[in-house]
Amino acid sequence: MTSDQTRTLTEIADDIIRSWGYDRINPHARPYVDAMAALDKITDGYLNDQGEDIVRRFLINATTWRGPDARRVKAELRDMLP
């Protein structure tokens, strides 16, 4: 994670839900959006998973989310990963 993280994963999850639409989120990506909604930092844990793994799994399962918001948010998440 970069030390200059400004948005929490909760804020990013809210952005994803607003842009993609909760009912339209790929069902394989939705659990990871839900998990991110409960996290502040990528170093936080959710159940048995680390935030870093949750973000990676979201990115793998979010290939159908496209457009400028998707590019911006996905780049932000990738920048958080070590």
Phi and psi in degrees as a GROMACS rama.xvg file:
@    title "Ramachandran Plot"
@    xaxis  label "Phi"
@    yaxis  label "Psi"
@TYPE xy
-76.5933  149.793  THR-2
-75.1286  -10.1856  SER-3
-101.206  26.87  ASP-4
-59.7085  123.836  GLN-5
-106.096  -31.8833  THR-6
-103.96  144.664  ARG-7
-78.9515  162.506  THR-8
-64.4611  -29.934  LEU-9
-60.8452  -45.0798  THR-10
-64.3631  -39.4657  GLU-11
-67.2215  -41.9773  ILE-12
-60.3684  -41.2129  ALA-13
-60.9246  -40.173  ASP-14
-63.0627  -43.0157  ASP-15
-61.7285  -46.425  ILE-16
-63.0903  -42.3533  ILE-17
-64.0363  -43.0361  ARG-18
-78.2492  -46.8381  SER-19
-83.674  -31.8514  TRP-20
87.5882  118.563  GLY-21
-54.2739  -42.3594  TYR-22
-71.4302  -16.8908  ASP-23
-97.7791  -9.47006  ARG-24
-60.6214  134.951  ILE-25
-49.3677  129.188  ASN-26
-60.3603  -22.3458  PRO-27
-80.7938  -22.4938  HIS-28
-90.8773  -24.4157  ALA-29
-57.2485  -42.6206  ARG-30
-60.2666  -30.705  PRO-31
-78.0764  -32.1173  TYR-32
-65.6348  -43.5245  VAL-33
-60.8253  -42.3637  ASP-34
-66.2998  -43.2027  ALA-35
-61.5964  -32.8467  MET-36
-62.8608  -19.2767  ALA-37
-99.5754  3.35975  ALA-38
-116.196  148.642  LEU-39
-93.3993  -58.6902  ASP-40
-111.879  159.886  LYS-41
-68.4715  -16.4634  ILE-42
-87.34  -5.77452  THR-43
-75.6134  159.372  ASP-44
-110.625  154.867  GLY-45
-136.698  115.927  TYR-46
53.1218  -119.519  LEU-47
-100.027  9.34621  ASN-48
-112.433  148.611  ASP-49
-88.7513  150.452  GLN-50
-54.2897  -38.1206  GLY-51
-59.5817  -44.1581  GLU-52
-67.7235  -37.5855  ASP-53
-62.1479  -44.8628  ILE-54
-63.1347  -45.1713  VAL-55
-59.9551  -44.265  ARG-56
-67.3052  -36.4563  ARG-57
-60.7601  -48.6311  PHE-58
-59.9917  -37.8566  LEU-59
-64.6783  -37.2949  ILE-60
-96.0032  3.34392  ASN-61
-108.325  25.9466  ALA-62
-67.6871  -22.002  THR-63
-83.5756  -10.3155  THR-64
-84.3185  117.588  TRP-65
-131.996  170.486  ARG-66
109.885  177.454  GLY-67
-62.5574  -39.6578  PRO-68
-64.537  -43.2437  ASP-69
-61.9399  -45.5163  ALA-70
-60.8153  -43.418  ARG-71
-64.9227  -48.4021  ARG-72
-68.3232  -42.7564  VAL-73
-62.9264  -39.683  LYS-74
-63.9662  -41.0377  ALA-75
-61.0507  -44.144  GLU-76
-66.3255  -42.6337  LEU-77
-61.6171  -37.5095  ARG-78
-65.7986  -24.4683  ASP-79
-76.4756  -25.3307  MET-80
-72.2517  142.956  LEU-81
